[in-house]
């Protein structure tokens, strides 16, 4: 059965729907700004900047990480619980963070609310890094006198994020990486990075070698350098030399004694 209707039937409901939509849109207008990329170093400071050109009165400004409140400002109340290493300047729409550590690395969000009910959101990503120490190399094995092969370890500590050791070798050297590791300190979350390389010494001494972690490079060093025999003091060689000297001394004493004895016999008178 058809129901009689005319265009005026929809006029009032449509008008009400439009009014509700306009009011709802006005009170829920949200402006999302482009993400800001920040960089900081462990132990350093960084400033979260949340600029906006809105001139309405500021009701609230706060920074959060995921669902965790970091710090902020409300015009109607004081904030008592916030991260102790942060300070908010609501006049300049900024938050200063001090004494950075690895745990501060990650995504944040700045949220501003104005008196005209406008909401402004700005995502911020903080990348925290730590500079590795200058790599040190250690010769852990090398053949005696005329080396056939050598093994060298390169080590650096206290860096972030995890970074592998790179070997910097001029030309085409005969070598290979035997093992490498990047281990995190459970307390500081900083990484220690090391690598051990094997060098073939069949072509002689290898010079001007170095290793690096990130942009930090070790001093130059050489491997496969033949040892100077004159500076080699083997305990077995010294013992053999002493024995030989004693034998030569005994032979000289016996020779002198024998010559003296023959001389005495020739000097005795014949009766």
C-alpha positions as CSV (number, residue, x, y, z in Angstrom):
1,X,0.0,0.0,0.0
2,X,1.5,3.3,-1.0
3,X,1.7,6.2,1.5
4,X,0.8,9.7,0.3
5,X,3.7,12.1,0.5
6,X,4.8,15.4,-1.0
7,X,8.2,17.2,-1.0
8,X,7.3,19.1,2.2
9,X,7.4,15.9,4.1
10,X,11.2,15.9,3.9
11,X,11.8,19.6,4.4
12,X,11.7,19.7,8.2
13,X,13.8,16.4,8.8
14,X,16.4,17.6,6.2
15,X,16.6,21.0,7.8
16,X,17.1,19.4,11.2
17,X,19.8,17.0,9.9
18,X,21.7,19.9,8.3
19,X,21.6,21.9,11.5
20,X,22.9,18.9,13.6
21,X,25.7,18.3,11.0
22,X,26.8,22.0,11.1
23,X,26.8,22.1,14.9
24,X,28.7,18.8,15.2
25,X,31.3,19.9,12.6
26,X,31.8,23.2,14.3
27,X,32.5,21.6,17.7
28,X,34.7,18.8,16.4
29,X,36.9,20.6,13.8
30,X,40.3,19.0,13.9
31,X,43.4,20.2,12.1
32,X,46.2,17.7,11.6
33,X,49.6,19.2,10.7
34,X,52.6,17.6,9.0
35,X,54.9,15.5,11.2
36,X,58.0,17.0,12.7
37,X,61.3,15.0,12.7
38,X,63.5,15.7,15.7
39,X,67.0,14.4,16.5
40,X,68.8,14.3,19.8
41,X,71.8,12.7,21.5
42,X,71.9,10.7,24.7
43,X,72.6,13.1,27.5
44,X,71.6,16.1,25.5
45,X,68.5,18.3,25.2
46,X,65.8,18.8,22.5
47,X,62.8,21.1,22.0
48,X,59.4,20.0,20.8
49,X,58.0,22.8,18.7
50,X,54.2,22.9,18.0
51,X,53.6,26.0,16.0
52,X,50.2,27.1,14.8
53,X,48.8,30.4,13.4
54,X,45.5,30.3,15.3
55,X,44.8,33.5,17.3
56,X,42.0,32.3,19.5
57,X,42.6,31.9,23.2
58,X,44.5,28.8,24.2
59,X,42.6,26.4,26.4
60,X,45.1,23.6,26.6
61,X,48.4,22.4,25.2
62,X,49.7,18.9,25.9
63,X,52.2,16.4,24.6
64,X,51.7,12.7,24.8
65,X,53.4,9.5,23.7
66,X,50.9,7.0,22.6
67,X,48.4,7.1,25.4
68,X,50.9,8.3,28.0
69,X,50.7,12.0,29.1
70,X,54.2,13.7,29.0
71,X,53.6,17.3,29.9
72,X,51.2,20.2,29.1
73,X,49.2,23.2,30.0
74,X,45.6,23.9,31.0
75,X,44.3,27.4,31.6
76,X,41.8,26.1,34.2
77,X,44.0,24.0,36.4
78,X,47.6,23.2,37.3
79,X,49.3,20.0,36.2
80,X,51.1,18.0,39.0
81,X,52.1,14.8,37.3
82,X,54.4,15.0,34.3
83,X,57.8,13.8,33.1
84,X,60.4,15.3,35.4
85,X,62.9,16.0,32.5
86,X,60.4,18.2,30.6
87,X,59.2,21.8,30.8
88,X,56.4,23.4,28.8
89,X,56.3,26.9,27.5
90,X,52.7,27.4,26.4
91,X,53.3,31.0,25.1
92,X,55.7,29.6,22.5
93,X,53.9,26.3,22.1
94,X,57.0,24.3,23.0
95,X,58.2,21.6,25.3
96,X,61.8,21.2,26.4
97,X,63.2,17.8,27.2
98,X,66.5,17.3,29.0
99,X,69.0,14.5,29.7
100,X,67.8,12.3,26.9
101,X,68.3,8.6,26.9
102,X,67.5,5.8,24.5
103,X,64.0,5.2,26.1
104,X,62.9,8.6,24.9
105,X,63.2,7.6,21.2
106,X,59.8,7.3,19.5
107,X,56.6,8.9,18.3
108,X,54.9,11.8,20.2
109,X,51.9,14.0,19.5
110,X,51.2,17.6,20.3
111,X,47.5,18.5,20.8
112,X,46.3,22.1,21.1
113,X,42.7,23.2,22.0
114,X,41.4,26.7,21.5
115,X,38.4,28.6,22.9
116,X,36.7,28.4,19.5
117,X,36.7,24.6,20.0
118,X,39.2,24.1,17.3
119,X,41.6,21.2,17.9
120,X,45.1,21.1,16.4
121,X,47.2,17.9,16.3
122,X,50.8,17.6,15.2
123,X,52.7,14.3,15.2
124,X,56.4,14.5,16.2
125,X,59.0,11.8,15.9
126,X,62.1,11.9,18.1
127,X,65.2,9.9,17.0
128,X,67.7,9.5,19.8
129,X,71.3,8.6,18.9
130,X,74.6,8.0,20.8
131,X,78.0,8.4,19.3
132,X,80.2,5.3,19.4
133,X,83.6,5.4,21.0
134,X,86.7,5.5,18.8
135,X,87.2,1.9,17.6
136,X,90.2,0.1,19.1
137,X,91.9,-2.8,17.3
138,X,93.6,-5.8,19.0
139,X,95.9,-8.3,17.4
140,X,94.7,-11.6,18.9
141,X,96.8,-14.0,16.8
142,X,99.7,-13.9,14.4
143,X,102.1,-16.6,13.3
144,X,105.7,-16.3,14.6
145,X,108.6,-14.8,12.5
146,X,107.1,-15.1,9.0
147,X,103.3,-14.9,9.5
148,X,101.0,-17.0,7.4
149,X,97.9,-15.5,8.8
150,X,96.7,-12.9,11.4
151,X,93.5,-12.3,13.3
152,X,92.5,-8.8,14.4
153,X,89.5,-7.7,16.5
154,X,88.0,-4.2,16.3
155,X,85.8,-3.0,19.2
156,X,83.6,0.1,19.9
157,X,81.2,0.8,22.7
158,X,78.4,3.1,24.0
159,X,76.5,3.8,20.7
160,X,72.9,3.8,19.5
161,X,71.3,2.6,17.4
162,X,72.9,-0.8,16.7
163,X,75.6,-0.4,14.1
164,X,78.0,-3.0,12.6
165,X,81.8,-2.6,12.5
166,X,83.1,-2.0,9.0
167,X,86.6,-2.8,7.9
168,X,88.4,-0.2,5.7
169,X,91.1,-1.9,3.6
170,X,92.9,-0.3,0.6
171,X,93.0,-2.4,-2.6
172,X,92.0,-6.0,-2.9
173,X,93.3,-7.7,0.3
174,X,93.0,-11.4,1.1
175,X,90.8,-11.3,4.2
176,X,87.4,-12.2,5.6
177,X,85.2,-11.4,8.6
178,X,85.0,-14.4,10.9
179,X,82.4,-13.1,13.3
180,X,80.8,-9.9,14.5
181,X,78.3,-8.9,17.2
182,X,76.2,-6.0,18.5
183,X,75.2,-6.4,22.1
184,X,72.9,-4.0,24.1
185,X,73.6,-3.0,27.7
186,X,70.5,-4.0,29.7
187,X,70.7,-0.8,31.8
188,X,71.6,1.9,29.3
189,X,70.3,0.1,26.1
190,X,73.5,1.4,24.4
191,X,75.3,-1.0,22.1
192,X,78.8,-2.5,22.0
193,X,79.9,-3.5,18.6
194,X,82.8,-5.8,17.7
195,X,84.2,-7.8,14.7
196,X,87.1,-10.2,14.2
197,X,88.7,-10.5,10.8
198,X,91.2,-13.1,9.3
199,X,94.0,-11.8,7.1
200,X,96.0,-14.0,4.7
201,X,99.7,-12.9,4.9
202,X,100.9,-14.8,1.9
203,X,101.5,-11.5,0.0
204,X,103.5,-10.0,2.9
205,X,102.7,-7.0,5.1
206,X,99.3,-5.4,4.9
207,X,99.4,-1.6,5.6
208,X,97.0,1.3,6.1
209,X,94.2,-0.8,7.6
210,X,91.4,0.6,9.8
211,X,87.9,-0.1,11.0
212,X,84.9,2.1,11.7
213,X,81.5,2.2,13.4
214,X,79.2,4.8,11.9
215,X,81.3,7.9,11.2
216,X,83.9,7.1,13.9
217,X,87.2,5.6,12.6
218,X,90.1,3.8,14.3
219,X,93.8,4.7,13.9
220,X,95.6,3.1,10.9
221,X,97.4,-0.1,11.6
222,X,99.4,-2.9,9.8
223,X,99.3,-6.7,10.1
224,X,101.5,-9.6,8.7
225,X,104.7,-7.7,9.5
226,X,107.6,-10.2,9.8
227,X,109.3,-10.0,13.2
228,X,112.9,-8.9,13.5
229,X,115.0,-12.1,14.4
230,X,117.5,-9.9,16.3
231,X,114.7,-8.9,18.6
232,X,113.5,-12.4,19.2
233,X,114.7,-13.8,22.5
234,X,113.5,-17.3,22.7
235,X,114.2,-19.0,26.1
236,X,115.1,-22.2,24.2
237,X,117.6,-20.3,22.0
238,X,119.2,-18.7,25.1
239,X,119.5,-22.0,26.8
240,X,121.1,-23.6,23.7
241,X,123.6,-20.6,23.5
242,X,124.6,-21.1,27.1
243,X,125.1,-24.8,26.7
244,X,127.2,-24.2,23.6
245,X,129.3,-21.6,25.5
246,X,129.9,-24.1,28.4
247,X,131.0,-26.8,26.0
248,X,133.4,-24.5,24.2
249,X,134.9,-23.4,27.5
250,X,135.4,-27.0,28.7
251,X,137.1,-27.9,25.4
252,X,139.4,-24.9,25.7
253,X,140.3,-25.9,29.3
254,X,141.0,-29.5,28.3
255,X,143.1,-28.4,25.4
256,X,145.2,-26.1,27.5
257,X,145.5,-28.7,30.2
258,X,146.7,-31.3,27.6
259,X,149.3,-29.0,26.1
260,X,150.7,-28.2,29.6
261,X,151.0,-31.9,30.4
262,X,152.9,-32.7,27.2
263,X,155.3,-29.8,27.9
264,X,156.1,-31.1,31.3
265,X,156.9,-34.6,30.0
266,X,159.3,-33.3,27.5
267,X,161.1,-31.2,30.1
268,X,161.9,-34.2,32.5
269,X,165.7,-35.3,32.3
270,X,166.6,-38.8,31.1
271,X,168.7,-40.9,33.6
